[in-house]
């Protein structure tokens, strides 16, 4: 998903990881700027890595 900034001069990109739990789902989003992110962000793999880092803190 791509979203314009408040002044439309550049775009933010995002991707989402979803965890299925016994009581529903947990969705985690990663937003980044295509202008200020160096090097380029590999959104799906970066978000999955962050999700795996946070899994111990989620209650399933």
Secondary structure, 3 states (H helix, E strand, C coil): CEEECCCCCCEEEEEEEEEEECCEEEEEEEEEECCCCCCCCCHHHHHHHHHHHHHHHCCC
